[in-house]
Amino acid sequence: MLFEGPSGEEDARTSASLIASVASGLGGRFFDELRDRQSLAYSVMAAPLVRRSGGAFAAYIAMSPEKLEQAERGLLAEFAKLCESPVTAKELEQAKTYLRGSWAIRRESSAAVASDLADAWLFGRSLEEIEAYDGRIRAATASDLLDCARRYFDPTRRVTAVIRGAERRV
């Protein structure tokens, strides 16, 4: 499932990354609800896809074919919840901690630093903006995430793709 998302030039890209952190992972909303509570999925994740002039927000759910319609409804319901009310203070703090920690670990690799420099050049950003990433994460509020969700997660403006394996014949 794909929604429009913030571009690399928009401040909302930080909120989109935090939303993905709230939604994804073993303790994420999507995982807890769709896999653990409803038993609809083997795996579920969400991630922003940020490019210079545009972006997208993707969600992926792997399920048994017979659960397709229920899983799609469940995933849309989870996106609707992100648009209805702010994430909790605990969810926001965990998402911030995760992103800041991932960023710090990533920065230990020369290749990752080179990639960040290349991205800055491609996106037309300054080097100072790379260093400001941690501050943008710290400054984000639950209201910022709610505004981002409401702006981008319109269920009438999404693309859904279904990938199925070939039928096995023995």
Phi and psi in degrees as a GROMACS rama.xvg file:
@    title "Ramachandran Plot"
@    xaxis  label "Phi"
@    yaxis  label "Psi"
@TYPE xy
-133.681  128.36  LEU-2
-112.987  159.82  PHE-3
-61.7585  149.935  GLU-4
-142.653  174.889  GLY-5
-69.3398  148.345  PRO-6
-82.667  173.359  SER-7
-67.6132  -11.6382  GLY-8
-94.5358  -4.68587  GLU-9
-102.512  141.535  GLU-10
-63.1359  -26.1684  ASP-11
-63.8475  -11.2307  ALA-12
-61.6771  -33.0083  ARG-13
-67.7364  -43.3628  THR-14
-61.8253  -40.0815  SER-15
-62.8897  -40.113  ALA-16
-64.8016  -39.0459  SER-17
-68.324  -38.95  LEU-18
-60.5779  -43.8459  ILE-19
-59.6237  -38.7086  ALA-20
-68.1443  -39.2972  SER-21
-64.4678  -39.2197  VAL-22
-81.9599  -36.1265  ALA-23
-96.0998  174.819  SER-24
86.6665  173.176  GLY-25
-62.3431  -30.3379  LEU-26
-105.422  9.96179  GLY-27
-75.1513  158.098  GLY-28
-55.43  -47.8999  ARG-29
-62.3324  -45.6992  PHE-30
-62.5274  -49.5492  PHE-31
-59.6477  -46.5169  ASP-32
-77.0967  -51.121  GLU-33
-81.7373  -30.3986  LEU-34
-95.5475  -55.8695  ARG-35
-73.9441  -50.6132  ASP-36
-78.4032  -47.3248  ARG-37
-97.6593  -8.36714  GLN-38
52.0456  43.9639  SER-39
-97.4729  -16.2512  LEU-40
-138.214  151.584  ALA-41
-84.4998  -38.3439  TYR-42
-149.857  147.419  SER-43
-150.461  139.02  VAL-44
-152.112  164.354  MET-45
-143.24  147.211  ALA-46
-160.385  140.951  ALA-47
-79.0002  145.822  PRO-48
-116.999  101.261  LEU-49
-102.369  126.515  VAL-50
-126.469  171.674  ARG-51
-60.0668  -50.537  ARG-52
-102.711  -1.24627  SER-53
-167.763  172.878  GLY-54
-157.348  174.302  GLY-55
-146.773  163.365  ALA-56
-126.997  118.074  PHE-57
-107.315  146.072  ALA-58
-131.113  141.562  ALA-59
-128.988  135.211  TYR-60
-138.806  128.135  ILE-61
-105.547  126.782  ALA-62
-148.772  169.937  MET-63
-68.05  144.068  SER-64
-54.4158  -35.1216  PRO-65
-71.2017  -10.6963  GLU-66
-103.56  9.25416  LYS-67
-55.397  -55.8874  LEU-68
-63.7677  -42.7172  GLU-69
-65.4531  -39.4729  GLN-70
-66.7635  -41.3453  ALA-71
-63.1839  -44.4091  GLU-72
-61.2511  -41.4313  ARG-73
-64.0755  -41.8581  GLY-74
-65.3121  -42.9641  LEU-75
-62.6322  -37.6169  LEU-76
-63.653  -38.0438  ALA-77
-67.9333  -38.7344  GLU-78
-64.4395  -39.2022  PHE-79
-61.4861  -40.2695  ALA-80
-61.4346  -37.4005  LYS-81
-64.7208  -25.6112  LEU-82
-88.7255  -18.2798  CYS-83
-86.8005  -38.7464  GLU-84
-147.965  154.978  SER-85
-64.9521  154.262  PRO-86
-65.354  158.052  VAL-87
-74.1187  161.95  THR-88
-59.9513  -38.2213  ALA-89
-65.525  -45.648  LYS-90
-60.2873  -43.2235  GLU-91
-64.5146  -44.0497  LEU-92
-64.8134  -41.3526  GLU-93
-63.892  -41.3338  GLN-94
-64.5462  -42.5377  ALA-95
-63.0583  -45.1094  LYS-96
-61.0753  -43.5314  THR-97
-62.1314  -49.4918  TYR-98
-65.1704  -41.8678  LEU-99
-66.0046  -40.5519  ARG-100
-66.573  -44.0334  GLY-101
-60.8524  -41.242  SER-102
-62.8295  -45.3793  TRP-103
-63.0696  -42.9167  ALA-104
-65.984  -42.5975  ILE-105
-60.4689  -37.4269  ARG-106
-69.8839  -7.66379  ARG-107
-78.3143  -13.8338  GLU-108
-96.9128  129.348  SER-109
-61.5741  -37.4186  SER-110
-63.6974  -39.9417  ALA-111
-66.903  -40.4263  ALA-112
-63.2902  -43.0896  VAL-113
-61.3841  -40.2273  ALA-114
-62.9734  -42.3416  SER-115
-62.6261  -40.0776  ASP-116
-65.1069  -41.7465  LEU-117
-64.1155  -43.1537  ALA-118
-60.807  -43.1108  ASP-119
-58.1619  -43.3538  ALA-120
-65.7569  -47.1236  TRP-121
-63.4102  -38.2943  LEU-122
-85.697  -1.73744  PHE-123
70.5886  29.481  GLY-124
-98.1117  161.499  ARG-125
-86.8563  162.134  SER-126
-66.4759  -28.7834  LEU-127
-62.5785  -32.1215  GLU-128
-65.8208  -32.647  GLU-129
-61.5052  -45.7376  ILE-130
-69.5076  -21.8454  GLU-131
-82.4705  -4.79216  ALA-132
-55.0011  -48.7047  TYR-133
-58.4074  -41.34  ASP-134
-65.5796  -36.5301  GLY-135
-65.1746  -38.844  ARG-136
-65.323  -48.3198  ILE-137
-59.0263  -36.5131  ARG-138
-80.1333  -16.0652  ALA-139
-64.2604  142.786  ALA-140
-118.308  164.604  THR-141
-60.2596  -34.1253  ALA-142
-64.5937  -37.5949  SER-143
-60.8882  -43.326  ASP-144
-66.3724  -40.8947  LEU-145
-62.672  -44.8117  LEU-146
-60.2327  -42.4206  ASP-147
-62.7393  -47.2926  CYS-148
-60.384  -45.5425  ALA-149
-65.2524  -33.2945  ARG-150
-71.0179  -39.3523  ARG-151
-107.369  -25.5436  TYR-152
-94.2268  54.4094  PHE-153
-83.2903  114.909  ASP-154
-63.6784  -19.9761  PRO-155
-82.4856  -7.9207  THR-156
-122.184  56.6522  ARG-157
-129.98  162.091  ARG-158
-119.781  132.804  VAL-159
-122.027  130.345  THR-160
-121.727  141.342  ALA-161
-120.347  126.225  VAL-162
-113.28  124.084  ILE-163
-120.595  148.315  ARG-164
-77.279  162.873  GLY-165
-72.1089  147.215  ALA-166
-65.5999  135.253  GLU-167
-86.869  129.056  ARG-168
-119.66  127.589  ARG-169
